Amino acid sequence: MEGKRKNHRRNIVAVSMVKNEMDIIESFVRHTLTFADRMIIADHQSTDRTRDILGQLQAEGLPIVIETIYTARYAQAEVTTRLMHEAADVYDADLILPLDADEFIVPRGGTSVRAQLDALPIDITRALHWRQYLPAADAGMTPGTFALAEPLLRADRPLELQKVLVSGAYVREHHPVISQGNHYLIACSEQGRHPEIGAFCDDMEIAHISWRSPAQTCSKYAVGWMNIAAQYSINTSSGGTYRNRVRDILHGTLPEKWPHGMKHAPYDLHGRIPMPELRYSAGTAPDLLANVLRAAEALAEELAETRALAAQPVVTTVVPYFFEAQPSFGEAAFRAAFFSAVDENYPWHEILVPVYGEGMTQPLASEVLAAGAKIVVPDQLLASAHGAYVEWLLPGETVRPEKLRRMVTCALLQGVAYPILISDAGSCYADELPYIDIISTDAFNLYNRACSIIWNSILRAGKYPSRGLAGVLVRREVFDACHGLVHLCRDGRPLILSMWRELLRAGSKLLFGELGCLQDDYTGAPQELSIEDLAHHQMEWAQVCREEQAMLDAAAQEMILARQRRMGVYLLEHALAEHLDLTQGVWPAYQAMLASL
């Protein structure tokens, strides 16, 4: 079989875990994609511009899959093993290249890296020599310049350890794990665990550019050692180099540029490999202090999460499904919210789907059940929810995977029994309904705000908080007092202003009348509503204002009426521009509402 495939083009996938590599990440990606068909890159909570640059490269159309590692601890072997199996099983890779961001496969002879990889057998694991290549200048690399185009020095011999090049077929058949540092595979069999290395590919090697500037090197070792110690303890057998280099830094000695006793000489790769132009790497000089402080903050947060979540508090996420709803709340919007909830990395989490109307399609119901969620009728929601806290995700709303861990930790460790905790980062909406920013930009991340003040501002503006119900964590007492909010979903859409009124009133009556406001944003972009839904929203606002007239003085009432009229002109002009039939659907009732103002 191998003879038949000898000259066939391989499916080559590179896998990497990266952290704080903004000075070299673009060089790494562009170089690797000259011979790899795809890259799977797991970003380990980078605190510099690494994730931003990766996003720009992906937006450019490069075949990059970007994932996020939310734990602050260093678990490279575990993460890279998972990525290796993803490359083999999901992307059907023939060859898998586990690479760090400072590692560049380069040819030793005249044949390109791609040609050499295509000629390799695909049923066995191979090894690559690992050799130091460092910038010749003492100041390090020039920001914005392709790393291998710099004047380089090359070690006279490879390092003692090698790096593996992995057969996808071997991974699919034998399910190995990869060692820390990607130096060898660990085969697991009835005879125990033993390393698998394979024969060396002598016509290519890995150029390891570990030292790129004094600040980058100190940042790498300081942050890396904190993460390694958090994972394995300070007495670990892993990361000895990191431990020793940090000891040097603490004693006022910068890490050496070259390993002790290693000789080196100038080496020019021009003409041997492509030299791409970088687009996104200007101004990427590493900031040692900033990286160290942010890494320490991430570790402190993880410690707080461990303390807070020891009690294993259950959170119930409610994702309602509306049968034959408007597009803003239809099946596509439901999917976005539901699978966002599924992806939340909170271990004590249940998802309930109350179904409004005749029911959901059988294929979608099967997906919901397969994801571990429970479908209920609205009247069963209170009885079915087991959570000490509840979050609502309306169709179209999305949340970040770490949202629940962060918000539950905050709620539990504050010493204040907040009835409601809000995540409401600033919005950019000015006149268009329905979003409002209820959090001012000040020095505090979490602070108290009276429920009555928030409701008054929502009522006057005709908007609801910019992150909607996706940014809210509700104590169970409030959820029960609001009857689960199930009665505030009518005619295939939620009455969001009325939901906020119920939440804030219950929050004022239970415990005390203040809620916690977080400036951190743990949600996706605010949901964009259709013009019909905006009309429904404005009609609801007018109704709520009539019911809350006692809260508003004459000046506030006049201001609200003027804004409602202005919004009426705006929506009707847009409806006509879109050639909508104003005698059908919501529009007759909407025009009657405007006439009554």
LUMKEFI-405676 format. One record per residue: residue in three letters; x, y, z of N, C-alpha, C in turn. Coordinates in steps of 0.02 Angstrom, whole numbers, plus 50000, padded with zeros to 5 digits. Layout:
N
ALAXYZXYZXYZ/...
***
This chain:
597
MET500414994050000500005000050000500435006250000/GLU500975006150039501395012050044501705013849978/GLY501905008749938502185010249874501695013849829/LYS501055012249833500545015549793500465022849813/ARG500595024349876500465031149900501095035349904/LYS501655032649882502295035949894502295043149867/ASN502025044249808502055050849777501405054649784/HIS500935052049823500295055549832500385061349880/ARG499965066549869499975072349914499655070349980/ARG500025071350034499765069750101499285075050125/ASN498855073150171498445077950208498825079350273/ILE499125085250277499585086850332499265092150377/VAL499225090650442498915095150490499425096550546/ALA499555102850559499995104950614499565106650674/VAL499775104650734499405106150796499875109650845/SER499605114550880500025118650924499635121350982/MET499955121751040499695125551096500155131651105/VAL499885137651106500285143751107500075148251164/LYS500535152351187500385157351238500895163051233/ASN500635169151226501055175151225501615174651173/GLU501425173451111501905172651057501815177951003/MET501585183951022501405188850971501985191050927/ASP502605190450953503175192650914503365187850859/ILE503105181550862503315176450814502735172550783/ILE502135173650809501575169350789501415170050715/GLU501445176050687501285176850616501815173450573/SER502445174150591502985170750555502865163150557/PHE502705160650615502595153450624502025150850581/VAL501455154450581500875152150544501005152450469/ARG501265158050445501375158650373501895153550349/HIS502415152350388502905147350367502615140350368/THR502265138550421501995131750427501495130150372/LEU501115135150351500615133950299500925133650229/THR501575134350223501885133050158501945125450146/PHE501865121450198501895114150189501325110350223/ALA500955113550268500385110350301499735112650268/ASP499245108150267498595109750238498135113350287/ARG498265112450351497845115450402498245115950467/MET498055120850509498345121450575497775121650627/ILE497875117850681497415118250738497825121350795/ILE497625127250816498025130950865497585132250927/ALA497825129850984497475131051048497835136751084/ASP497485142251094497775148051128497675147151203/HIS498225147151241498205145951313498165152651350/GLN497595155951343497465162251379498035167251369/SER498225168451307498745173451295498515180251321/THR498975183951350498825190551376499125196051333/ASP499435194151277499685199251231499255199051168/ARG499515200851111499115201351049499085194851010/THR499305189351039499325183051002498645181250973/ARG498125181351014497455179350990497205184150936/ASP497335190450944497125195350894497455194050827/ILE498105192650827498465191250764498205184850733/LEU498085179750773497795173450747497125174750713/GLY496715178850746496065180550716496125184150650/GLN496625188650644496735192150581496965187350526/LEU497395182650544497625177650496497045173250473/GLN496625171350520496035167250502495565171150457/ALA495445177550474495005181650433495275182750363/GLU495925182350356496245182850290496085176950246/GLY495835171550276495655165550239496135159750247/LEU496635160450291497105154950301496755149250338/PRO496925142950323496585137150353496815135850424/ILE496565139950470496745139450541496115138150581/VAL496155133250625495635132050675495905134650742/ILE495555139450773495795142450835495355140050892/GLU495665137150943495305135051003495595138751062/THR495265138251119495485141851179495545137051237/ILE496095137551274496195133751335496065138551393/TYR495555137051433495345141751484495685140651551/THR495995134951562496345133951625497005137851623/ALA497195140751680497835144351683498425139651691/ARG498295133551712498835128651723499115126351656/TYR499745124151657500085122051596499975114551586/ALA499615112851533499465105851520499585104351447/GLN500205105751425500345105051354500255097951329/ALA500505092951367500445086051344499715084151335/GLU499295085851382498585084051379498245087651320/VAL498395094151313498075098051259498305095651191/THR498965094751183499225092651117498985085651099/THR498915081251149498635074651135497925075251107/ARG497525079551137496845080551113496845083451042/LEU497275088251029497315091250962497555086050911/MET498025081750931498275076550887497705071850866/HIS497295069850914496725065450898496195069050857/GLU496115075550869495655079450829495895079750756/ALA496545080750747496825080850679496715074150644/ALA496815068650681496745061950651496025060150638/ASP495585061550686494895059050682494425063850646/VAL494505070250658494045075150628494275077250558/TYR494935078250551495205080850487495565075450447/ASP495545069150470495815063450433496525064650409/ALA496945067150454497635068750437498035062550421/ASP498455062950369498945057750356499555058650400/LEU499775064850405500345066650447500145072250493/ILE500365071850556500205076850607500875079750632/LEU500915086350632501535089750653501395093350718/PRO501595090650776501525094350839502095099450844/LEU501935105850843502435111050841502285116550892/ASP502805119250923502745125350963502805131350916/ALA502595137150939502605143150897503305145550880/ASP503815143250917504505145250902504875139850863/GLU504505135150831504805129650794504615129950720/PHE505125129850677505025130550605505365124650571/ILE504985120550535505295115050498505625117850436/VAL506275116550427506655119150371507035113350338/PRO507165113850272507525108550238508275108850252/ARG508595103050253509325102850259509655101850191/GLY509265099450142509515098550075509145103150027/GLY509105101249964508815105749914508075104849903/THR507785099449929507075098049918506645101749969/SER506065104149947505625107949993505355103450048/VAL505155106650102504855102950158504235099150135/ARG503825102350094503205099150072503365092850032/ALA503845093249987504015087449946504265081749989/GLN504665083350039504925078150083504365074950124/LEU503895078950149503345076250188502895071850145/ASP502785073750083502365069750039502685063050022/ALA503345062550027503695056350011503755051650070/LEU503555053950130503645049850190503115044350194/PRO503285038650224502765033650241502265036750290/ILE501645034650284501125037750327500865032850380/ASP501195027150388500945022250437501395021650498/ILE501945025450500502395025050558502585032050579/THR502775032750642502985039150670503725040250653/ARG503895046450639504575048350624504805053650674/ALA505465055250672505745060250717506105065550677/LEU506115071650704506475077250673507005079750721/HIS507595081350693508115084450733507885091450755/TRP508095093350814507865099450847508495103750859/ARG508575109250823509195113050826509045120450841/GLN509475123450882509395130450899509585134850840/TYR509135139550823509265144950776509065151350813/LEU509515156050821509365162050859509555168250820/PRO509215173850831509405180050797510125182050816/ALA510485184550766511175186450778511245192650822/ALA510755197250817510795203450855510665202250928/ASP511055205450972510955204651044510285207351067/ALA510025212251031509365215151049508795210551030/GLY508945205550987508435200750968508125202350901/MET507545199450888507195200050824506945207150814/THR506855208850751506565215250732505805214450726/PRO505405217850767504675216950762504425218550692/GLY503975214350668503685215350602504075212150545/THR504625208650560505035205350509504955197850515/PHE504905194450458504845187150458505455184150495/ALA505315179750542505835177450588506435174250552/LEU506305170350500506855166850467507205171150415/ALA506965177250405507315181950361507825186050399/GLU507825185650465508305189150507509005186250498/PRO509525190150511510195187150517510185182050574/LEU510345175750559510275170350607510945167150623/LEU510965164450684511515160050704511225153150714/ARG511605148050691511375141050694511855136950736/ALA511585132950782512005128750825512365123550782/ASP512965121650805513365116950766513105109850769/ARG512635108450814512355101750819511645102150846/PRO511235097250831510555097250859510565096350935/LEU510025098050966509935096751037509845089251048/GLU509935087251110509905080051124509205077151114/LEU508695081151128508015078751119507795079751047/GLN507335075651024507045076250958506315078250964/LYS506005079550907505285080850903504965075750857/VAL504355073750872504035068450832503615071350776/LEU503575067450723503125068550666502665062450665/VAL502025063450673501565058150692501155055650632/SER501095049050627500655045950577499935046250601/GLY499495049050559498785049250576498485042250582/ALA498705037750538498445030850541498635027550607/TYR499255028950630499475026050694499045028650752/VAL498885035050750498475038050803497785034850803/ARG497495034150744496815031350740496795024050763/GLU497335020350752497325013250769497545011950841/HIS498045015750866498345014050931498175019050987/HIS497895024850971497675029651021498235031551071/PRO498815033651046499365035551092499245042351123/VAL499655044051172499685050851199500365053651180/ILE500425060151185501055063351167501395066051229/SER502045065951231502415067851291502415075451298/GLN502575077751359502685084851370503255087151325/GLY503145092551289503655094951244503635091951175/ASN503185087251162503115084051097503745080351075/HIS504105077351122504735074151105504645066951082/TYR504095063651103503975056851081503245055051096/LEU503005049851062502345047151077502405042051133/ILE501865041351171501845036251222501305031251202/ALA501525025251184501065019951165500785016551227/CYS500155015351228499825012151285499565005351262/SER499815000151294499624993351275499574989151338/GLU499414982751329499384978151386500054977351419/GLN500594978551382501264978051410501474984351448/GLY501034989451449501184995651485501285001451437/ARG501605006651462501725012651423502455012851402/HIS502585014251340503275014751317503315019951262/PRO503885023351257503955028751207504035026051137/GLU503765029751089503835028251017504155034450985/ILE504725033650953505075039350923505085038650847/GLY505375033250821505415032250749506075034850721/ALA506205032950658506835034850626506835042350610/PHE507425045250607507495052350593507395053750519/CYS507095059550505507055062250437507665066850428/ASP508185064350397508825067950396508835073750347/ASP508345074450302508365079750253508005086050276/MET507745086050337507435092150365507515092050441/GLU507445097850472507515098450544507075104150569/ILE507015104550635506635110050666507115115450687/ALA507005121550661507375127350684507015130150745/HIS507345129650802507035131550866507285138450885/ILE506845143550879507035150450894506755152150963/SER507045149151014506785149951081506965156751111/TRP507535159451093507755166051119507645171151065/ARG507205176051078507055181151028507195188151051/SER507235189051117507445195351147507505194151222/PRO507875198251259507925197151332507235197351365/ALA506815202251347506155202851379505715196851363/GLN505725194651300505315188751281505535182551318/THR506195181651325506445175651358506265175551432/CYS506355181251465506165181551536505425180451546/SER505015183451502504295182551506504105175251496/LYS504415171951447504265164951432504405160551493/TYR504985161351524505155157051580504755158751643/ALA504635165151656504265167151717503545164851714/VAL503205166351658502505164351651502455156651646/GLY502895153651606502875146451597502975142651661/TRP503445145051704503565141551766502975142051814/MET502645147751816502045148351858501515143451835/ASN501405142951769500895138351743501085131051755/ILE501715129451747501945122451758501875120651831/ALA502085125051876502045123751948501315122951970/ALA500865126851940500155126351957499865119651935/GLN500145116851881499895110451855500205104551893/TYR500865104751905501215098851930501545099751999/SER501525105752028501855107652091502555110252077/ILE502845113752125503515116552115504055111252117/ASN503885105252138504375099752141504315095052082/THR504025097452029503895093051971504545091151936/SER504515085351904505075083351860505005086551791/SER504425089551777504325093051714504555100251720/GLY504795103051666504955110151666505565111951705/GLY506055107451711506655109151748507025115151721/THR507045115851655507375121651625507025128051646/TYR506365127951647505995133851667506155135651740/ARG506165130651784506325131951854507015135051861/ASN507495132251827508175134751834508255141751806/ARG507925143151749507985149851721507645155051765/VAL507095153151797506765157851843507215159151904/ARG507565154051927508035155051983508585159951961/ASP508815159451899509315164151874509035171251874/ILE508435171951850508125178651847508065181651917/LEU507855177551965507785179952034508445182152064/HIS508995179252040509655181052064509975186452021/GLY509585189451977509835194951937510225193051876/THR510185186751854510555184351796510065182851739/LEU510165185951681509725184451625509875177451597/PRO509365173951574509495167351544509985167851486/GLU510435162851482510935162951429510605162051361/LYS510895165451312510625165151244510735158151214/TRP511315155051227511485148551200511575143551256/PRO511375137351245511525132151294512285131751305/HIS512465130051366513175130151386513595125651340/GLY514135128451313514605124651274514405123551201/MET513835126251180513615125051111513915130351065/LYS514225128251012514515132850963513985134450910/HIS514105140150876513615142350827513955146550773/ALA513615147250717513895151050661513325154050621/PRO513465159350582512935162350540512635157250492/TYR511995158050480511655153350436511105157050399/ASP511075156450333510615160250292510115155450259/LEU509475156650272508955152350243508655155250180/HIS508875161150158508615164050096508775159350038/GLY508275158249996508355153749939508175146549956/ARG508135144950020507955138150041507205137550056/ILE506905143050080506205143050100505885149450076/PRO505215149650070504865155950055504965160950112/MET504995167350095505075172650144504465177250141/PRO503915175450174503305179450169503365186250203/GLU502965190950179502915197450211502395197150267/LEU502555200050324502095200050381501635206150377/ARG501015205250398500515210750396500315213350464/TYR500355209050515500025210650578500505210950638/SER501155210650626501625209750681502025215850700/ALA501835221650674502185227750695502015229250768/GLY502505231850805502385233750874502245227950920/THR502615222450911502485216450951503055214950999/ALA503395220051024503915218951073503595216551138/PRO503825210951167503505208251228503575212851288/ASP503075212851331503075216751393503105211751451/LEU503705211151480503825206251533503355207251592/LEU503335213251619502935214351679502195213151667/ALA501935215551610501225214651595501055207251590/ASN501465203351555501325196151548501345192551614/VAL501835194251657501895190951722501295192551766/LEU501105199051768500545200951811499895197751787/ARG499785197451721499175194451696499155186951708/ALA499735183751702499765176551717499615175351791/ALA499885179551834499745178851906499005179951920/GLU498705184751886497995186051895497575180051873/ALA497765177051816497395171151792497445165351842/LEU498045164351870498135158951919497735160451983/ALA497715166852003497325168652062496585167352050/GLU496355168851989495645167651973495495160151974/GLU495955156151949495845148951949495825146252020/LEU496245148952064496225146952134495555148852166/ALA495315154852151494655156952177494105152452151/GLU494135150552087493625146052060493635139352096/THR494225136852109494285130352144493955130652212/ARG494065136152248493755137052315493005137652309/ALA492775141852263492065143352259491665137252235/LEU491945133552188491555128152157491625121552192/ALA491975121452248492045115252286491365112652309/ALA490895117252319490215115252340489795112652282/GLN490055113052221489725110552161489015113452152/PRO488955120152152488295123152143488025121952073/VAL487405119552069487095118152004486825124651975/VAL486915125551910486625131151873486145128351820/THR485555131151817485065129351766485065134751711/THR485195132751650485145137351594484495135951557/VAL484105141251546483465140751512483535143651442/VAL483405139651391483425141851321482745140451290/PRO482295145351288481625143951262481625143051186/TYR481165138851163481075137751091480375140051072/PHE480335144251019479705146950998479505143950931/PHE478935140650929478685137550868478425142950821/GLU478645142650757478435147450706478525154650728/ALA479115155950757479255162750781479495167150723/GLN479545173650737479875178150692480605175950684/PRO480935177850628481625175650618482095177250675/SER481985182850709482425184750764482435179550819/PHE481885175750826481835170750879481695163750851/GLY481845162650788481705156350756482225151050769/GLU482215145750727482635139850740483375141450737/ALA483595145550688484305147250684484535151050746/ALA484105155550769484285159350829484295154750890/PHE483825150150894483825145350949484465141150949/ARG484665138750891485275134650887485875138550913/ALA485935144850894486505148950916486525149250992/ALA485955150551024485935151051097486035144251130/PHE485695139151104485725132651136486435129751136/PHE486755129651078487415126551074487945130951107/SER487805137351114488235141551156488205139251229/ALA487595137651252487525135151320487855128351328/VAL487795124051278488105117451281488865118151288/ASP489155123151257489885124051257490145127251321/GLU489705129451365489955132351428490325126951468/ASN490925128751491491345123551524491235123551600/TYR490605123351619490415123051689490185115951704/PRO490485112651755490355105451764489675103751795/TRP489355108251831488725106651865488175110851833/HIS487975108651774487575112851729487025108651699/GLU486415111051703485855107851668485545113051620/ILE485295110651565484975114951515484265112651505/LEU483795117251513483085115851503482835119951444/VAL482425116751403482145119951343481385119951348/PRO481085125351373480355125851371480135127351300/VAL479655123651276479425124251206478755127851205/TYR478735133351168478115137251161477815135851093/GLY477185134151091476865132651027476775125151018/GLU476785122950956476605116050940477175111150950/GLY477795113550959478355109050970478905110250919/MET479495107550933480055108350887480095102350840/THR480465103350786480545097950737480895092050769/GLN480735086050745481035079950774481795079850768/PRO482085081750710482825081750707483135086450758/LEU482845092350768483115096950816483025094350887/ALA482435091350901482315088450967482825083050982/SER482995079050931483495073750942484175076750959/GLU484365082250925485005085550940485005088251011/VAL484455091251031484405094151098484485088651151/LEU484145083151142484185077751191484885074551190/ALA485175073851130485845070951125486365075151161/ALA486245081751165486705086251199486615086151275/GLY486155082151300486055081551372485555086351401/ALA485185090051359484685094751383484015091251392/LYS483555094651426482885091851438482375096551408/ILE481905093851369481365097651340480765097451387/VAL480485103251402479925103651449479385108251421/VAL478785107351445478265112351432478365118051482/PRO478185124251465478335129851509478085128951581/ASP477505125951589477235125151656477655120451700/GLN478085116351669478505111751707479195114751724/LEU479325120851701480005123551708480215124151781/LEU479795127051823479985127951893480115121251926/ALA479695116451914479775109851946480375106151919/SER480585107651857481135103951826481815106951843/ALA481835113251862482475116651873482765114851942/HIS483385112651943483705110752005484255115652027/GLY484385120751987484955125052000484865129852059/ALA485425131152093485435136452143485445143252109/TYR485665143252047485665149352005485355147551938/VAL485095152651904484775151751840485035157051792/GLU485175155051730485305159851677484815158651621/TRP484585164051590484145163651532484555165351470/LEU484465161451417484755163151352484185163251301/LEU483995169251281483485169751230483775167951162/PRO483375165551115483625163951048484035169651019/GLY484615167950993485065172950964485605175451011/GLU485495174551077485995176651126486525171151134/THR487145173151143487685168351152488125170551210/VAL488495165751239488925167251296489605163951285/ARG490105166651318490775163751315490805157451359/PRO491225152551341491225146251378491385146951452/GLU491785151951471491975152551541491495156851582/LYS490955159051552490505163851586490245161251653/LEU489975155151654489675152751716490185151851771/ARG490775149151754491295148251805491465154951837/ARG491555159951796491765166551821491205169751862/MET490595169551837490055173051871489845169551935/VAL489825162851934489645159251996490185160352049/THR490815160252029491365161652076491285168452107/CYS491145173452066491045180252091490455180552140/ALA489905177352121489305177552163489435174352231/LEU489815168852232489905165052294490425168152340/LEU490915171552314491465173952355491405181152377/GLN490885184652356490825191652374490625192852446/GLY490305187852476490035189052543489385193052542/VAL489125194252482488495197852473488025193352433/ALA487435192352459486965187752426486595191452371/TYR486945193152317486625196752262486035192752235/PRO485445195852229484895192352197485015191452122/ILE485375196152092485505196052020486215198552009/LEU486575195251964487245197451944487235198651869/ILE487435204651849487385206751778488085207251748/SER488165204851687488755206251647488515210551589/ASP488685216951590488415221551540488945226451517/ALA489405224051475489905228551447489575233651401/GLY489935238951386489645244551350489405242751281/SER488865245851260488605244951193488745251251152/CYS488695250551086488825256251043488185258951012/TYR487605257051037486975259151008486785265951036/ALA486545270150992486355276951012485605277751014/ASP485275277850956484565279250954484145273050940/GLU484425268050908484025262250890483895257950951/LEU483265255750958483105251051011483405244350992/PRO483515239651040483285240051109483835239951161/TYR484475241651146485015240351193485225246551232/ILE485405245551294485635251051337486245248651377/ASP486715253051387487295251651429487145254251498/ILE487085249851547486905252051614487505252751660/ILE488115251451633488705251651675489165257151650/SER489335261751693489795267051675490505264351677/THR490955267651641491655265551641492005268851701/ASP492155264951750492515267551809493045262351828/ALA493355263251885493925259151904493715252351932/PHE493075251351944492855245151977492605240151926/ASN492745233851938492475228651895491775226451918/LEU491685225751983491035223852012490825229252061/TYR490215231652053489965236352103489205235552108/ASN488925238552159488215237852174487815243252138/ARG487225241452119486765246252088486055244552112/ALA485675249552132484995248452156484555246052099/CYS484165240952112483705238352061483235243752036/SER483005247952081482525253152062482845258252014/ILE483485259752025483825264551981483895261551911/ILE484075255151908484155251951843483485251651806/TRP482955249751842482305249351809482085256151784/ASN482195261351822482005268051801482375270151737/SER483015268451733483405270251674483175266251613/ILE483015259851624482765255651569482095258451544/LEU481655260151591480995262651574481035269151533/ARG481455273651554481525280151519481825279251450/ALA482315274751443482665274051380482295269551331/GLY481845265351357481505260751313481945255051290/LYS482485253951325482965248751305483065243951363/TYR483355238151348483555233651401484305232751399/PRO484615230351453485355230151456485655226751395/SER486225229451373486495227651307486635220251301/ARG486765216651355486885209451351486255205451364/GLY485685209051371485055205551378485055200751438/LEU484655195651433484625190751486485215185951484/ALA485615186151430486205181851426486735183851476/GLY486725190151497487235192451544487025192251616/VAL486495188551632486205188751699486235181851732/LEU486445181851795486415175851836485935177451893/VAL485405173251900484865174651946484855169552002/ARG484805171852064484725167152119484065163452114/ARG484045157452139483455153352132482835156552163/GLU482915160152219482345163352251482015168452204/VAL482425172052166482165176952118481805173452061/PHE482105168152036481815164251982481115161652003/ASP481065159052063480425156452086479915162152095/ALA480145167852122479695173552133479435176252066/CYS479815175452013479605177651947479215172251909/HIS479065166651943478725161051911479095158651849/GLY479755159151853480175156651798480155160851735/LEU479805166551738479725171151680479345167951623/VAL479065161951634478755158351578478125161851552/HIS477795165751595477175168951574477315175151532/LEU477955177051525478125183051488478395181451419/CYS478205175651393478355173751324477685172651289/ARG477525177151242476875176751210476945177551135/ASP476495174251099476455175051026477125173950992/GLY477495169051016478115167350982478685172050994/ARG478665176051047479225180551063479215182251137/PRO479795183651165479825185551236479685193051245/LEU479355194651299479245201751318479835203751363/ILE480365206251332480995206851369480965212551420/LEU480645218151403480575223551453480195221151514/SER479665217351502479265214751557479655209751598/MET480085205751565480525201151602480985204951648/TRP481285210451623481725214351665481355217351724/ARG480735219651712480345222451767480225217251821/GLU480045211051800479935205751849480565204151888/LEU481135203551853481765201951887481955207351937/LEU481915213551916482145218951960481675219952019/ARG481025219052009480565219652065480665214052115/ALA480755207852090480885202252135481545203252172/GLY482055205852137482695207152168482655212352223/SER482205217252214482125222452265481775219752327/LYS481305215152317480915212552373481295207152412/LEU481695203152376482055197652408482755199852427/LEU482995197652484483675199152508483765206552519/PHE483945210352466483975217652471483935220352401/GLY483865226852395483685229852331484265231652286/GLU484845228252294485415229752251485625223452213/LEU485875224552153486165218952115486885220652099/GLY487265215352080487965216352063488055217451989/CYS488445222451971488565224151901489295222751884/LEU489415218351836490085216851813490225220451748/GLN490825223451743491015226551680491305221351631/ASP491525215651655491775210451610491195208051566/ASP491355206951503490855204751455490955197351441/TYR490485193251462490525186051452490035183651399/THR489785188251358489285186251308489515188151239/GLY489135185851189489275187851121488965194551106/ALA488935196251042488655202751022487905202851039/PRO487635208851056486915209251068486525206851007/GLN485965203751020485555200950966485285206550922/GLU485325205550857485025210250809484305208050795/LEU483835212550809483135210950798482905213250730/SER482405209850703482105211850640481685218150651/ILE481495221450597481105227650604480425226150634/GLU480145220250620479505218450651479585217550727/ASP480135214450748480235213550819480365220250854/LEU480695224950819480785231650848480105235050857/ALA479655233950811478985236850818478625233750879/HIS478675227150886478385223850945478695226651009/HIS479355227651007479695230151066479425237051085/GLN479345241451035479105248151051478395248051077/MET477975243551050477295243051077477305240651150/GLU477755236051165477815233851235478045239551279/TRP478515243551254478765249251293478195254251308/ALA477795255651258477235260251269476755257451322/GLN476615250951319476175247851368476475248151438/VAL477115246551444477445246651509477455253751537/CYS477565258751495477575265651519476895267851545/ARG476365265651513475695267251538475595264051607/GLU475835257751615475745254351679476185257251733/GLU476745260351715477225262951764477195270551769/GLN476625273451751476565280651747476725284051814/ALA476575280651868476705283651933477445284751947/MET477885281051914478605281651925478895287651887/LEU478525290651841478795295551795478505302451807/ASP478935307351812478685314251818478485316651748/ALA478195322751746477935325351683478485326051630/ALA479065328351651479615329351603479835322651574/ALA479875317551615480075310951591479555308151543/GLN478915309151560478395306651516478415309951447/GLU478535316551446478585320051383479195317751342/MET479745316651377480345314251343480225307451311/ILE479895303051348479755296351322479285296651262/LEU478765300851267478295301451211478655304051148/ALA479095308951157479455311651100479905306351068/ARG480205302251109480635297051081480225291651047/GLN479655289951076479225284951044478985287350976/ARG478825293750971478605296450906479185296350856/ARG479775298150879480365298150835480515291050810/MET480465286250855480585279350836480045276950788/GLY479425279450796478885277550752479035279750680/VAL479265285950672479435288350605480005284150576/TYR480495282750618481085278850596480875271950571/LEU480465268350609480275261550591479815261450530/LEU479345266150526478895266250469479275267850404/GLU479755272450408480155273950349480555267850326/HIS480835264150374481205258150356480745252650329/ALA480145252050358479675247050333479475248550261/LEU479355254950245479175256750177479765255650129/ALA480375257250154480965256250112481075248850096/GLU480855244450141480915237250130480305234350095/HIS479825238750074479225236850037478795231850076/LEU478745233050142478325228750183477595230950176/ASP477145226250183476425227650179476195230050248/LEU476055236550255475875239350320475155237850341/THR474795234050299474115231950318474115225050348/GLN474705221850352474745214950375475185214550438/GLY475135208750474475585207350529475535212350586/VAL476095214550611476125218950669475945226150653/TRP475955227950588475935235050571475285238550585/PRO474695235750575474085239350594474075241150669/ALA474245236350712474255237750784474795242950801/TYR475355242550766475895247350779475685254450760/GLN475365255250703475135261950682474595264550728/ALA474165260150753473655262250801473985264550866/MET474505261150888474875263150948475175270150938/LEU475475271450881475785277950868475245283450867/ALA474665281850839474125286850836473885288750906/SER473965284150954473725285551022474215289551064/LEU474825290651039475325294151079475185301651083/
***
